Amino acid sequence: MASQGIKGPPCKFIHGCTKEISKLKKDVMMKMNEPMTNVSHEILPIVEPHIHKWNKLYGDIKKILGDGLVATEGKKWARQRRLAHLAFHGESLKGMIPAMVDSVHALLDRWQKLEAKEVELFEEFAMITSDVISRTAFGSSYIEGREIFQMLSELTIVVSINLFKLRLPRIRKIWKTSDDIKSERLEKAICDALLGIIEKREKKVNVGEMDDYGNDYLGSLLKAYHDPDKSKRITIDDLMDECRTFHLSGQETTTSILTWTIFLLAIHKDWQEEARKEVTDVFGNEDPNHEGIMKLKTVGMIINESLRLYPPVVNTIRKVVRQVTLGDLVLPQGIALQIPILTIHHSPRIWGDDVHLFKPERFREGVAGAVSNDAAAAFLPFGLGPRNCVGSNFTTTEVKIILAMILRHYSFTVSPDYVHLPSQILTIRPQHGLKVILHPL
């Protein structure tokens, strides 16, 4: 790649670029601790300061980083993709809407009883999305499922904070850090809890209490786990991996989108009122339903602009499986490409000089109308192609339901104590939470 003009930071022996990345991220955290005065949505220098710096030194967003990605491929990937698709789309998705609405009612009931109307929304949304995903994934076993997802959230934090800490594999067998011990404990607890749910389901089927393993996502996975055709059967490790995928798609991503969309609406009261008017026009005093959700054009525009400014996942990696020509570049087989989603979403060359402004009207004609034809793939909060996020429909449906029900009951403003420091812990989240002041309507 160097012979084709692709340059990058010098890669040090053993630790590569991880020390520089860790230092740049630490420097940002040290500077950003004051309450909000002027909010800037130019978050690339904050969330990915290393990419921001390297772009200036080595050119625009053509970056080749990493040495591969462990992911399922071929027939196994296609089988697992079909299982997830069944859970996240069509009639299955429609059937999840009542559970989503019930969870939001519980949230609103809790808010109504609060004496102080200042709430920390990131934690509130983490709880409600955990409740929704647990009910939809585990059905009657949702209480145990919720505990599993809570442990997965803890594991996510542990893994993320150690992402750029390099240690030799053999050293870990001799000496383990407290985070190593904690992550191993969490993984064992998650596995044990999941096996417990599986055994309960299997026992109910065996004694005749249930006709099959159920119609929820866990039921679908169990049917695949017990498939008579061994070539189609999944392993317990596959089942665990699918629960992790469901957790990322259904909770982490949704929590991030909700948090930043509410944040943007709390700052831009004109768009908050526009969204509230549309929700009232579509639903009146009724709960959200599938047909009405499809009519929320303004809310959809707002969500898309939120996804552009604050994409839940800031980058993704794709492996080149065979040599391919990309523009003037020849990409050899086997290298890994980092797709810098946040960088692309914040590129003035693609989106214009107002790239860092909140302007939902960009999407008035849909995603296709927001950018020129030669940049049609520049909006990719859920990825693109066959490996795009399988839970994108689930996530946007849940976000629309929660936003619609909150907008109908409350207006909201950002607390003066809010510190604007987006950070990356798997997804983009506010480092110090998101405090807002609720105003009952």
Backbone hydrogen bonds, N-H to C=O, Kabsch-Sander energy under -0.5 kcal/mol:
donor,donor_aa,acceptor,acceptor_aa,energy
4,Q,1,M,-1.1
5,G,2,A,-1.7
6,I,1,M,-2.1
7,K,5,G,-0.8
12,K,10,P,-0.7
12,K,16,G,-1.6
15,H,13,F,-2.2
16,G,12,K,-1.7
18,T,15,H,-2.2
21,I,17,C,-2.2
22,S,18,T,-2.5
23,K,19,K,-2.3
24,L,20,E,-2.5
25,K,21,I,-2.3
26,K,22,S,-2.3
27,D,23,K,-2.5
28,V,24,L,-1.7
29,M,25,K,-1.9
30,M,26,K,-1.9
31,K,27,D,-1.3
32,M,28,V,-1.6
33,N,31,K,-1.1
36,M,418,Y,-3.5
39,V,37,T,-0.5
41,H,356,H,-0.6
43,I,41,H,-1.9
46,I,43,I,-1.0
47,V,43,I,-3.1
48,E,44,L,-2.1
52,H,48,E,-2.1
53,K,49,P,-2.2
54,W,50,H,-2.8
55,N,51,I,-2.5
56,K,52,H,-1.2
57,L,53,K,-1.8
58,Y,54,W,-3.2
59,G,55,N,-1.3
63,K,61,I,-1.1
65,L,63,K,-0.6
71,A,69,L,-0.8
76,K,73,E,-0.8
77,W,73,E,-1.1
78,A,74,G,-2.3
79,R,75,K,-2.4
80,Q,76,K,-2.3
81,R,77,W,-2.6
82,R,78,A,-1.9
83,L,79,R,-1.8
84,A,80,Q,-2.2
85,H,81,R,-2.6
86,L,82,R,-1.9
87,A,83,L,-1.2
88,F,84,A,-1.7
89,H,85,H,-1.2
92,S,89,H,-1.1
93,L,89,H,-0.8
94,K,90,G,-1.9
95,G,91,E,-2.3
96,M,92,S,-0.7
96,M,93,L,-1.0
97,I,93,L,-0.7
97,I,94,K,-1.1
100,M,96,M,-1.9
101,V,97,I,-2.6
102,D,98,P,-2.5
103,S,99,A,-1.9
104,V,100,M,-1.8
105,H,101,V,-2.3
106,A,102,D,-1.9
107,L,103,S,-1.7
108,L,104,V,-2.8
109,D,105,H,-2.5
110,R,106,A,-1.8
111,W,107,L,-2.2
112,Q,108,L,-2.0
113,K,109,D,-0.9
113,K,110,R,-0.6
114,L,111,W,-1.3
119,V,117,K,-0.6
119,V,436,V,-2.3
121,L,119,V,-0.9
121,L,434,L,-3.0
124,E,120,E,-1.5
125,F,121,L,-3.1
126,A,122,F,-2.0
127,M,123,E,-1.9
128,I,124,E,-2.1
129,T,125,F,-2.6
130,S,126,A,-1.6
131,D,127,M,-2.1
132,V,128,I,-2.5
133,I,129,T,-2.6
134,S,130,S,-2.0
135,R,131,D,-2.1
136,T,132,V,-2.4
137,A,133,I,-2.2
138,F,134,S,-2.4
139,G,135,R,-1.5
141,S,138,F,-2.8
142,Y,139,G,-1.5
145,G,141,S,-2.3
146,R,142,Y,-2.8
147,E,143,I,-1.5
148,I,144,E,-1.8
149,F,145,G,-2.3
150,Q,146,R,-2.0
151,M,147,E,-1.9
152,L,148,I,-2.2
153,S,149,F,-1.9
154,E,150,Q,-1.9
155,L,151,M,-2.5
156,T,152,L,-2.3
157,I,153,S,-1.8
158,V,154,E,-2.1
159,V,155,L,-2.6
160,S,156,T,-2.5
161,I,157,I,-2.3
162,N,158,V,-0.8
162,N,159,V,-0.6
163,L,160,S,-1.4
165,K,162,N,-1.5
166,L,164,F,-0.7
171,I,168,L,-0.7
172,R,168,L,-1.2
173,K,169,P,-0.6
173,K,170,R,-0.7
174,I,170,R,-0.8
174,I,171,I,-0.9
175,W,171,I,-3.3
181,I,177,T,-2.2
182,K,178,S,-2.3
183,S,179,D,-2.7
184,E,180,D,-2.2
185,R,181,I,-2.2
186,L,182,K,-2.6
187,E,183,S,-2.6
188,K,184,E,-2.2
189,A,185,R,-2.4
190,I,186,L,-2.9
191,C,187,E,-2.3
192,D,188,K,-2.8
193,A,189,A,-2.5
194,L,190,I,-2.5
195,L,191,C,-2.6
196,G,192,D,-2.0
197,I,193,A,-1.9
198,I,194,L,-2.4
199,E,195,L,-2.6
200,K,196,G,-1.9
201,R,197,I,-2.3
202,E,198,I,-2.9
203,K,199,E,-2.4
204,K,200,K,-2.1
205,V,201,R,-2.1
206,N,202,E,-2.5
207,V,203,K,-2.2
208,G,205,V,-0.8
209,E,204,K,-1.9
210,M,204,K,-1.6
217,Y,136,T,-1.2
218,L,137,A,-2.5
220,S,216,D,-2.0
221,L,217,Y,-2.3
222,L,218,L,-2.6
223,K,219,G,-2.2
224,A,220,S,-1.7
225,Y,221,L,-2.2
226,H,222,L,-2.0
227,D,224,A,-0.9
230,K,228,P,-0.9
232,K,229,D,-1.8
233,R,229,D,-0.7
233,R,230,K,-0.5
234,I,224,A,-1.1
239,L,235,T,-2.1
240,M,236,I,-2.2
241,D,237,D,-2.5
242,E,238,D,-2.4
243,C,239,L,-1.7
244,R,240,M,-1.9
245,T,241,D,-2.3
246,F,242,E,-2.6
247,H,243,C,-2.1
248,L,244,R,-2.5
249,S,245,T,-2.9
250,G,246,F,-2.9
251,Q,247,H,-2.3
252,E,247,H,-1.7
253,T,248,L,-2.2
255,T,251,Q,-2.9
256,S,252,E,-1.9
257,I,253,T,-2.3
258,L,254,T,-2.7
259,T,255,T,-2.3
260,W,256,S,-2.2
261,T,257,I,-2.2
262,I,258,L,-2.4
263,F,259,T,-2.0
264,L,260,W,-2.3
265,L,261,T,-2.3
266,A,262,I,-2.3
267,I,263,F,-1.3
268,H,264,L,-2.5
269,K,267,I,-1.1
271,W,268,H,-0.5
272,Q,268,H,-1.6
273,E,269,K,-2.3
274,E,270,D,-2.0
275,A,271,W,-2.5
276,R,272,Q,-2.2
277,K,273,E,-2.5
278,E,274,E,-2.0
279,V,275,A,-2.4
280,T,276,R,-2.4
281,D,277,K,-2.5
282,V,278,E,-2.3
283,F,279,V,-2.8
284,G,279,V,-0.6
284,G,280,T,-1.8
286,E,283,F,-2.5
293,I,289,N,-2.4
294,M,290,H,-1.5
295,K,292,G,-1.5
296,L,293,I,-1.3
297,K,295,K,-2.1
300,G,296,L,-1.7
301,M,297,K,-2.3
302,I,298,T,-2.3
303,I,299,V,-2.4
304,N,300,G,-2.4
305,E,301,M,-2.2
306,S,302,I,-2.2
307,L,303,I,-2.6
308,R,304,N,-1.8
309,L,305,E,-2.4
310,Y,306,S,-3.1
314,V,312,P,-0.5
316,T,339,I,-1.7
318,R,337,L,-2.5
320,V,335,I,-2.7
321,V,319,K,-0.8
324,V,331,L,-1.9
326,L,324,V,-0.5
326,L,329,L,-2.8
327,G,325,T,-0.6
329,L,326,L,-2.2
331,L,324,V,-3.2
331,L,329,L,-0.6
334,G,320,V,-3.5
335,I,332,P,-1.3
337,L,318,R,-3.4
338,Q,63,K,-0.7
338,Q,336,A,-0.5
339,I,316,T,-3.8
339,I,337,L,-0.6
341,I,339,I,-1.7
342,L,314,V,-2.3
344,I,340,P,-2.5
345,H,341,I,-2.6
346,H,342,L,-1.1
347,S,344,I,-1.4
350,I,347,S,-0.9
351,W,347,S,-2.6
352,G,348,P,-2.2
355,V,352,G,-1.3
357,L,354,D,-2.1
359,K,357,L,-0.9
362,R,359,K,-2.1
363,F,360,P,-2.1
364,R,361,E,-1.8
366,G,363,F,-2.1
369,G,365,E,-0.6
370,A,367,V,-1.3
371,V,367,V,-0.6
375,A,372,S,-2.0
376,A,373,N,-1.2
378,A,375,A,-2.0
380,L,378,A,-0.7
383,G,380,L,-1.3
387,R,384,L,-0.6
388,N,385,G,-1.8
389,C,382,F,-3.3
392,S,389,C,-1.4
395,T,391,G,-2.8
396,T,392,S,-2.7
397,T,393,N,-2.1
398,E,394,F,-2.4
399,V,395,T,-2.7
400,K,396,T,-2.2
401,I,397,T,-2.1
402,I,398,E,-2.5
403,L,399,V,-2.7
404,A,400,K,-2.5
405,M,401,I,-2.2
406,I,402,I,-2.1
407,L,403,L,-2.9
408,R,404,A,-1.4
409,H,405,M,-0.7
409,H,406,I,-1.0
410,Y,406,I,-2.7
411,S,439,H,-2.3
413,T,437,I,-1.8
415,S,435,K,-2.5
418,Y,415,S,-1.8
420,H,418,Y,-0.5
421,L,419,V,-1.2
423,S,429,R,-3.0
425,I,423,S,-0.7
425,I,427,T,-2.5
427,T,425,I,-2.4
428,I,312,P,-1.6
429,R,423,S,-2.9
431,Q,421,L,-2.8
433,G,430,P,-1.8
436,V,119,V,-2.4
436,V,434,L,-0.5
437,I,413,T,-3.3
438,L,117,K,-3.2
438,L,436,V,-0.6
439,H,411,S,-3.0
441,L,409,H,-2.3
